[in-house]
């Protein structure tokens, strides 16, 4: 949730400061294949089609990344509740053609992400933010050329205070809508993310900490529908999720 270059309103900057990244990708290379081999439940010894080379790929595949090329359309509504305030916006995305439809109480706009102009720029910033929340594990593959990463085999998760593994990514200082941001992902041996920390501009102090809850399976793609902020200031969640496959 994070729209650095163009700040929409103060309240939206607070709400949506956590995920505007570009979609051109290849991961910062480091060899963590041994850790993955020990912990990946889908790893098959000697089967090169099953072997996962990086932690980011392991997280993506654990959430159904192998099903993504079959997705024709995905629909979802991004919601935020804060005190008595409710905010939502809905999206229809056709990833193969990159056509996006934005639906709010005030307007409905359709545009193509290959042809961003001044009229669609602000809407695209919102889409990238909301899509990042919805499909964060897949963005770890899509964005891999744009960040550096560090893997820790054992650490303490910030909300549950339980032992988990940790992946930290730091986006480069150029490109995307909000360059330089950092994320800490906490997960167990199944590579399903349970908690994350967003750190704006790679600062040491967390900008936001949330749990990942209420995972649902949509045609083999696992999506957490609920994110509870540690300080209980707000709740982020998804509704009306529909995944249409070919």
C-alpha positions in Angstrom: 0.0 0.0 0.0 2.1 2.8 -1.2 1.8 5.5 -3.7 5.1 7.5 -3.4 5.2 9.5 -6.5 1.6 10.8 -6.4 -0.1 11.1 -3.1 -3.8 10.8 -3.6 -5.0 12.0 -0.2 -3.5 11.8 3.3 -5.8 9.1 4.4 -5.1 7.0 1.3 -1.4 7.3 1.8 -1.9 5.9 5.3 -4.2 3.2 4.1 -2.4 2.2 0.9 1.3 2.4 1.5 2.3 -1.1 0.8 2.8 -2.4 -2.7 3.3 -0.5 -5.9 5.9 -2.3 -7.8 6.6 -2.9 -11.4 6.0 -6.2 -13.2 9.3 -7.0 -15.0 11.1 -9.7 -13.3 14.1 -12.0 -12.5 15.4 -12.7 -9.0 18.6 -11.5 -7.4 20.6 -14.7 -7.7 21.7 -16.6 -4.6 21.7 -20.3 -4.0 19.2 -21.4 -1.4 18.3 -24.7 -3.1 19.4 -26.8 -0.2 17.1 -25.0 2.2 14.2 -25.4 -0.3 15.0 -29.1 -0.8 14.7 -29.7 2.9 11.4 -27.8 3.4 9.5 -27.8 0.1 6.6 -30.4 0.5 6.4 -30.7 -3.3 10.1 -31.3 -3.9 10.8 -34.6 -5.6 14.4 -35.8 -5.6 15.8 -36.1 -9.0 12.8 -34.5 -10.8 14.1 -31.3 -12.3 10.5 -30.2 -13.1 9.8 -30.2 -9.4 13.0 -28.7 -8.0 12.6 -25.2 -6.9 15.7 -23.0 -7.0 14.9 -20.1 -4.9 12.8 -19.2 -1.8 10.7 -16.7 -3.8 9.8 -19.4 -6.3 8.9 -21.8 -3.4 6.6 -19.2 -1.9 5.0 -18.5 -5.3 4.5 -22.2 -6.1 3.1 -23.0 -2.7 0.4 -20.5 -3.4 -0.4 -22.0 -6.9 1.8 -20.1 -9.2 1.9 -23.1 -11.6 -1.8 -22.4 -12.2 -1.4 -18.8 -13.2 -0.8 -19.3 -16.9 -4.4 -20.8 -17.0 -6.0 -17.7 -15.6 -8.2 -15.8 -18.1 -9.7 -13.3 -15.7 -9.6 -12.4 -12.1 -12.1 -10.2 -10.2 -11.8 -8.9 -6.7 -12.8 -6.1 -4.3 -10.2 -4.5 -2.0 -11.6 -3.3 1.3 -10.4 -1.3 4.3 -12.2 -0.8 7.6 -10.9 1.9 9.9 -13.0 2.8 12.9 -16.4 3.6 11.3 -14.9 4.3 7.9 -15.3 1.7 5.1 -13.5 2.0 1.8 -13.6 -0.3 -1.2 -12.8 -0.6 -4.9 -13.3 -3.4 -7.3 -11.3 -4.7 -10.2 -11.7 -7.0 -13.2 -8.2 -7.9 -14.7 -7.5 -9.9 -17.8 -3.8 -10.7 -17.4 -3.2 -12.1 -20.9 -4.4 -8.9 -22.6 -3.5 -6.6 -19.6 -7.0 -5.1 -19.7 -8.1 -3.7 -16.3 -11.5 -2.4 -15.3 -11.8 -0.2 -12.2 -15.1 -0.1 -10.4 -15.9 2.3 -7.6 -19.1 4.0 -6.2 -18.3 7.0 -8.4 -16.9 5.6 -11.6 -16.1 2.6 -13.9 -13.0 2.9 -16.0 -11.4 0.3 -18.4 -7.8 0.8 -19.6 -4.9 -1.3 -20.9 -1.7 -1.5 -18.8 0.4 -1.4 -22.0 -1.0 2.1 -22.7 -0.8 4.1 -19.5 -1.5 7.8 -19.9 -2.2 10.7 -17.6 -5.8 9.7 -17.3 -5.1 6.1 -16.3 -2.0 6.7 -14.2 -3.7 7.2 -10.8 -6.0 4.3 -11.4 -3.1 2.1 -12.3 -1.3 3.1 -9.1 -4.3 1.9 -7.2 -4.5 -1.3 -9.2 -0.8 -2.2 -8.7 -1.3 -1.6 -4.9 -4.4 -3.8 -4.6 -3.0 -6.5 -7.0 0.2 -6.6 -4.9 -1.8 -7.4 -1.7 -3.9 -10.0 -3.5 -1.1 -11.8 -5.3 2.0 -11.0 -3.3 3.6 -14.5 -3.6 3.4 -14.2 -7.4 4.8 -10.7 -7.3 7.9 -12.2 -5.7 8.5 -13.9 -9.1 7.3 -11.1 -11.3 9.3 -8.4 -9.5 12.4 -10.4 -8.9 14.7 -8.3 -11.2 13.8 -5.3 -9.2 14.8 -6.2 -5.6 17.6 -7.8 -3.6 16.7 -10.6 -1.1 17.9 -12.2 2.0 16.7 -15.5 3.5 16.8 -16.4 7.2 16.2 -20.0 8.3 15.0 -19.2 11.8 13.6 -16.0 13.4 10.7 -14.8 15.5 7.5 -13.6 13.8 6.5 -10.1 15.0 2.8 -10.8 15.8 2.6 -14.4 16.9 6.1 -14.4 18.5 6.5 -17.9 17.1 9.5 -19.4 15.3 9.4 -19.0 11.5 11.5 -18.6 8.4 12.0 -15.1 7.0 12.5 -13.6 3.6 13.4 -9.9 3.3 13.2 -8.1 -0.1 14.4 -4.6 -0.8 13.3 -2.9 -4.0 15.8 -0.9 -6.0 15.9 2.8 -5.8 14.6 3.3 -9.3 11.6 2.1 -11.2 8.0 1.4 -10.1 5.7 3.7 -8.3 7.4 3.5 -4.9 11.1 2.5 -5.2 13.3 1.6 -2.3 10.7 -0.1 -0.1 11.3 -3.2 1.9 9.2 -6.2 3.0 9.8 -9.0 5.6 7.8 -12.2 5.0 7.4 -14.8 7.7 6.4 -18.3 6.9 6.8 -21.9 8.0 8.0 -25.0 6.1 5.0 -25.0 3.8 6.1 -21.6 2.4 2.6 -20.1 3.1 3.1 -16.5 4.4 1.6 -15.9 7.9 2.8 -12.4 8.6 4.6 -9.5 6.9 6.3 -6.2 7.7 6.3 -3.3 5.3 9.1 -0.8 5.8 8.8 2.4 3.7 12.1 3.4 2.1 13.8 0.5 3.8 13.8 2.2 7.1 14.5 0.1 10.2 11.2 0.9 11.9 8.1 -0.9 10.5 5.6 1.2 8.7 3.0 -1.6 8.9 2.8 -5.1 10.3 -0.1 -7.5 9.5 -1.1 -11.1 9.8 -2.3 -13.1 6.7 -5.4 -15.0 7.5 -8.4 -16.8 6.0 -6.7 -18.5 3.0 -9.1 -19.7 0.3 -8.3 -21.9 -2.7 -9.5 -20.5 -6.1 -8.8 -23.2 -8.7 -5.5 -24.1 -7.1 -4.5 -20.5 -6.4 -4.3 -19.8 -2.6 -5.3 -16.3 -1.6 -5.5 -14.9 2.0 -8.7 -12.8 2.3 -7.9 -11.1 5.6 -5.0 -9.0 6.9 -5.1 -7.7 10.5 -2.9 -4.8 11.3 -0.9 -5.4 14.5 -1.9 -2.1 16.1 -5.5 -2.8 15.3 -5.8 0.6 13.6 -7.5 -1.0 10.5 -8.3 -4.2 8.7 -7.6 -4.9 5.1 -9.5 -7.7 3.4 -10.7 -9.0 0.0 -14.2 -9.9 -1.0 -16.0 -11.0 -4.3 -12.9 -12.9 -5.5 -13.5 -14.8 -8.7 -10.8 -16.6 -10.7 -11.8 -17.6 -14.2 -9.5 -20.1 -15.9 -9.3 -21.2 -19.5 
